[in-house]
Amino acid sequence: MAGGYPCRFFMRKNDVIAFFARLAPNWDERSKKNSKIVDVILDNAGVSQEKAVLDVACGTGILIPDYLKRGVSSVTAIDITPEMTQIARDKYPQDNVTVICGDAAEIDYGKKFDCIVVYNALPHFPDPSLLIYRLASSLKPGGILTVAHGLSRNAINSVHTGAEHVSNGLMPAEKLAEVFGRYLTVTAVIDDDQMYQVAGKLERDLTGIQPPEAITGEQMCFEKENTMHEHEHEHMHEHMHEHHHDHGHTHEDITAFESTEQAVRILGYMLDHNRSHAEELHEICHRLEASGKETAAEYLDKAVDAFRDGNELMDKALRALNGEEE
């Protein structure tokens, strides 16, 4: 027990690498961007002409075209999963794009950056406080660090349910802003039903400031459980009360995720995670069979079939929303 909460998982780096290695081949197909939200994120991140950008947890390079379109001088993209970085290298061979495979919280970049962007990735870092410190220390004076998601915090935490071995959940933006404030001047905090972002500018000398203590497994479980319980409380609250918005719409008006585009992005993200879970269950089933646990393996094999059937239906729903299937 940690702080009164049961410990679920302590996230391990190798689990994160293996998880995203399985998703890499279909990552581009399933990654949907809302261009308007991306523009807001990059505006707040200060991404503009002649800026040197660090793209943290770049995946297959989803945002690299957006940086280049803005005329940046260079893009350094880093991801911990070799399968992701190889795809990114193949897609972007430009001289001003460098793709690195490594841990963004540990690597010495050998230079400073004008803009550092962590997009759709923060929950997958075991120690967010240490990450923010390391990245803030990699900024040029006046540079901007941003952490952002193209979906709401509730949507992100919903799709990460069941994936606690590779996700800590997404903390409220106000809490992340407190972490930013230890090193940076906070310039943007957005935590609404469309997106999530915290940005901060380096306006002081960080020389001599010590990094935060490494988080322990017990602290990790406590913080993770707080995040999950908070999300569950908010989810229940949303279902118990009718929501009224400034534009006059009631709760009934937003059951379609505000837009079909947002529904497509959420479903695509959930489908990727579900497919990975089905593969993990299948592997556990084989191991149980090999160890003589036939009865448990039989039940789990049926669960794998049900998981895959559900994924097939979700895929059909996604195709229908994309106009590929009536």
Legacy VTK file of the C-alpha trace (Angstrom):
# vtk DataFile Version 3.0
C-alpha trace
ASCII
DATASET POLYDATA
POINTS 326 float
0.000 0.000 0.000
1.142 3.531 -0.771
-0.580 6.491 0.800
-3.704 4.382 1.329
-3.934 3.308 -2.330
-3.205 -0.187 -3.675
-0.174 -0.376 -5.966
-1.094 -1.306 -9.549
2.037 -1.099 -11.686
5.423 0.519 -11.640
6.084 1.519 -15.236
9.220 0.005 -16.732
11.075 1.466 -19.690
11.309 -1.852 -21.523
7.550 -2.334 -21.305
6.990 1.058 -22.927
9.465 0.242 -25.716
7.853 -3.143 -26.395
4.348 -1.669 -26.327
5.088 0.992 -28.935
7.220 -1.352 -31.032
4.060 -3.368 -31.654
2.134 -0.245 -32.621
4.805 1.287 -34.871
3.839 -0.382 -38.209
0.303 1.068 -38.099
1.065 4.267 -36.183
0.774 6.640 -39.144
-2.453 5.031 -40.320
-4.093 5.470 -36.924
-2.652 8.831 -35.878
-5.170 11.565 -36.638
-4.261 15.220 -36.172
-6.609 18.134 -35.736
-4.756 20.823 -37.679
-6.431 23.674 -35.801
-5.448 22.230 -32.429
-1.909 21.532 -33.639
-1.640 25.149 -34.784
-2.676 26.383 -31.323
-0.154 24.057 -29.693
2.711 25.157 -31.926
1.792 28.843 -31.643
1.959 28.552 -27.850
5.214 26.608 -28.219
6.800 29.473 -30.154
7.555 27.302 -33.188
8.384 29.679 -36.031
10.991 30.532 -38.666
14.647 29.790 -37.916
13.895 28.135 -34.567
15.728 24.982 -33.473
13.100 22.459 -32.360
13.390 19.356 -30.181
10.493 16.921 -30.714
10.317 14.622 -27.673
8.726 11.180 -28.066
8.385 11.927 -31.760
7.046 8.503 -32.713
7.091 8.172 -36.483
7.483 11.942 -36.879
3.834 12.966 -36.798
4.600 16.662 -36.172
7.758 16.994 -38.263
5.857 18.269 -41.355
4.203 20.927 -39.183
7.590 22.163 -37.927
9.069 22.262 -41.422
6.038 24.100 -42.774
6.751 26.856 -40.261
10.290 27.289 -41.591
12.249 26.101 -38.553
16.012 25.906 -38.931
16.279 22.359 -37.611
14.307 19.522 -36.041
15.888 17.087 -33.601
13.411 14.265 -33.005
13.878 11.667 -30.264
11.950 8.533 -29.331
12.819 5.580 -27.139
11.379 2.961 -29.528
13.738 1.881 -32.346
10.869 0.824 -34.605
9.355 4.299 -34.376
12.585 6.173 -35.041
13.461 4.008 -38.039
10.163 4.907 -39.690
10.739 8.582 -38.902
14.235 8.486 -40.447
12.917 6.850 -43.596
10.155 9.447 -43.941
12.283 12.540 -43.297
15.784 12.313 -44.804
16.175 16.117 -44.959
19.506 17.531 -43.857
17.867 19.686 -41.182
16.045 16.732 -39.558
17.915 14.509 -37.088
16.187 11.482 -35.560
17.634 9.963 -32.378
16.688 6.753 -30.586
17.100 7.260 -26.854
15.596 8.312 -23.535
14.705 12.012 -23.693
15.139 12.367 -19.923
18.691 11.011 -19.932
20.422 11.913 -23.174
22.954 14.751 -23.545
21.833 16.582 -26.685
25.054 18.554 -26.990
23.175 21.755 -27.787
20.267 23.936 -26.669
16.899 24.449 -28.353
14.526 27.351 -28.973
11.448 25.133 -28.712
10.887 21.744 -27.098
7.606 19.941 -27.761
6.258 16.855 -25.976
3.160 15.899 -27.960
0.767 13.085 -27.003
3.415 11.429 -24.829
3.712 12.644 -21.228
1.818 9.737 -19.539
4.395 7.294 -20.915
7.321 8.857 -19.025
7.952 7.192 -15.635
9.060 10.423 -13.931
7.425 13.570 -15.409
9.111 15.927 -12.912
12.577 14.729 -13.892
11.675 14.960 -17.581
10.544 18.586 -17.220
13.749 19.484 -15.380
15.948 17.846 -18.035
14.088 19.499 -20.904
13.986 22.921 -19.239
17.758 22.626 -18.863
18.008 21.986 -22.620
16.382 25.296 -23.586
18.162 28.375 -24.867
17.471 31.555 -22.839
13.964 32.645 -23.818
13.196 29.207 -25.227
9.813 27.561 -24.685
8.960 24.047 -23.464
5.468 22.707 -24.090
3.633 19.532 -23.153
0.454 19.021 -25.138
-2.210 16.556 -26.214
-4.616 16.822 -29.128
-7.431 15.394 -26.986
-8.882 16.330 -23.612
-7.348 14.989 -20.419
-10.452 12.902 -19.730
-10.275 11.344 -23.204
-6.577 10.518 -22.764
-7.126 8.926 -19.352
-10.093 6.961 -20.698
-8.139 5.391 -23.547
-5.236 4.629 -21.199
-7.459 2.686 -18.807
-6.134 -0.855 -18.717
-2.689 0.244 -19.909
-1.288 1.259 -16.523
1.908 -0.734 -17.156
2.824 1.815 -19.865
0.914 4.918 -18.728
0.747 6.971 -15.547
-2.326 8.847 -16.702
-2.375 12.556 -17.437
-2.297 14.904 -14.449
-4.415 18.098 -14.391
-2.736 20.907 -16.302
-2.639 23.045 -13.165
-0.476 20.431 -11.431
1.856 20.186 -14.394
2.065 23.989 -14.448
3.336 23.837 -10.855
6.167 21.571 -12.003
6.933 23.932 -14.896
6.955 26.864 -12.492
9.973 25.490 -10.629
12.150 26.245 -13.670
10.143 28.283 -16.178
7.712 31.171 -16.458
4.396 29.528 -17.314
2.925 31.086 -20.461
-0.029 28.827 -21.295
-2.318 26.431 -19.429
-5.157 24.767 -21.359
-7.184 21.850 -19.997
-10.570 21.762 -21.747
-12.771 19.327 -23.659
-10.717 19.694 -26.858
-7.053 19.739 -25.881
-4.431 19.891 -23.148
-1.334 22.082 -22.995
1.137 23.619 -20.597
3.914 25.882 -21.908
6.697 27.751 -20.158
9.552 30.102 -21.114
13.095 29.959 -19.739
13.722 33.376 -18.197
16.251 32.529 -15.499
19.568 30.781 -15.062
19.063 27.155 -14.014
22.752 26.674 -13.174
23.051 25.176 -9.715
19.424 24.077 -9.501
19.396 20.433 -8.496
17.209 17.897 -10.313
14.226 16.494 -8.424
14.777 13.271 -6.535
14.085 10.201 -8.631
10.555 8.970 -8.047
10.239 5.643 -6.238
7.935 2.770 -7.080
5.820 3.585 -4.024
5.477 7.239 -5.009
4.648 6.195 -8.561
1.791 3.998 -7.399
0.463 6.724 -5.107
0.525 9.396 -7.806
-0.925 7.039 -10.395
-3.789 5.990 -8.143
-4.542 9.644 -7.352
-4.712 10.375 -11.081
-6.959 7.391 -11.768
-9.268 8.071 -8.811
-9.512 11.720 -9.772
-10.429 10.736 -13.334
-13.056 8.262 -12.092
-14.547 10.941 -9.837
-14.725 13.439 -12.684
-16.223 10.807 -14.993
-18.984 10.047 -12.459
-19.550 13.761 -11.890
-20.027 14.324 -15.599
-22.708 11.645 -15.761
-24.549 12.913 -12.679
-24.841 16.531 -13.777
-26.023 18.168 -16.954
-23.305 20.326 -18.516
-24.108 23.739 -19.922
-21.663 25.486 -22.242
-21.246 29.098 -23.166
-22.736 28.482 -26.599
-25.943 27.225 -24.986
-25.597 23.510 -25.763
-26.664 20.990 -23.104
-25.203 17.618 -22.207
-27.281 15.885 -24.861
-25.647 17.995 -27.566
-22.098 16.814 -26.842
-22.623 13.044 -26.817
-21.130 12.957 -30.334
-17.722 14.095 -28.953
-18.364 17.637 -30.266
-17.323 16.422 -33.757
-16.987 13.276 -35.821
-13.284 14.090 -36.200
-12.767 13.869 -32.457
-14.652 10.558 -32.308
-12.383 9.197 -35.059
-9.251 10.233 -33.160
-10.467 8.682 -29.893
-11.551 5.433 -31.544
-8.295 5.145 -33.492
-6.254 5.637 -30.337
-8.343 3.088 -28.392
-8.129 0.553 -31.206
-4.326 0.727 -31.267
-4.163 0.098 -27.528
-6.734 -2.707 -27.688
-4.811 -4.506 -30.405
-1.664 -4.355 -28.315
-3.550 -5.728 -25.284
-4.933 -8.602 -27.388
-1.387 -9.543 -28.412
-0.238 -9.420 -24.791
-3.136 -11.655 -23.693
-2.308 -14.102 -26.480
1.296 -14.310 -25.280
0.180 -14.899 -21.672
-2.132 -17.652 -22.909
0.766 -19.462 -24.589
2.884 -19.178 -21.451
0.080 -20.611 -19.306
-0.310 -23.545 -21.691
3.429 -24.203 -21.573
3.370 -24.209 -17.769
0.510 -26.719 -17.612
-2.234 -24.254 -16.633
-4.622 -25.550 -19.299
-7.888 -24.443 -17.692
-6.741 -20.846 -17.187
-5.267 -20.835 -20.690
-8.555 -22.038 -22.159
-10.520 -19.228 -20.513
-7.929 -16.676 -21.542
-7.967 -17.960 -25.125
-11.702 -17.265 -25.221
-11.049 -13.805 -23.798
-8.530 -13.155 -26.594
-11.142 -14.148 -29.190
-13.681 -11.816 -27.588
-11.110 -9.012 -27.488
-10.378 -9.458 -31.172
-14.081 -9.592 -32.052
-14.565 -6.308 -30.226
-11.606 -4.766 -32.027
-13.032 -5.877 -35.376
-16.328 -4.119 -34.582
-14.470 -0.988 -33.474
-12.484 -1.053 -36.706
-15.714 -1.283 -38.729
-17.126 1.664 -36.782
-13.968 3.653 -37.478
-14.097 2.829 -41.189
-17.741 3.871 -41.302
-16.898 7.212 -39.689
-14.113 7.682 -42.241
-16.559 7.006 -45.064
-14.850 3.772 -46.046
-17.819 1.555 -45.217
-21.542 2.200 -45.023
LINES 1 327
326 0 1 2 3 4 5 6 7 8 9 10 11 12 13 14 15 16 17 18 19 20 21 22 23 24 25 26 27 28 29 30 31 32 33 34 35 36 37 38 39 40 41 42 43 44 45 46 47 48 49 50 51 52 53 54 55 56 57 58 59 60 61 62 63 64 65 66 67 68 69 70 71 72 73 74 75 76 77 78 79 80 81 82 83 84 85 86 87 88 89 90 91 92 93 94 95 96 97 98 99 100 101 102 103 104 105 106 107 108 109 110 111 112 113 114 115 116 117 118 119 120 121 122 123 124 125 126 127 128 129 130 131 132 133 134 135 136 137 138 139 140 141 142 143 144 145 146 147 148 149 150 151 152 153 154 155 156 157 158 159 160 161 162 163 164 165 166 167 168 169 170 171 172 173 174 175 176 177 178 179 180 181 182 183 184 185 186 187 188 189 190 191 192 193 194 195 196 197 198 199 200 201 202 203 204 205 206 207 208 209 210 211 212 213 214 215 216 217 218 219 220 221 222 223 224 225 226 227 228 229 230 231 232 233 234 235 236 237 238 239 240 241 242 243 244 245 246 247 248 249 250 251 252 253 254 255 256 257 258 259 260 261 262 263 264 265 266 267 268 269 270 271 272 273 274 275 276 277 278 279 280 281 282 283 284 285 286 287 288 289 290 291 292 293 294 295 296 297 298 299 300 301 302 303 304 305 306 307 308 309 310 311 312 313 314 315 316 317 318 319 320 321 322 323 324 325
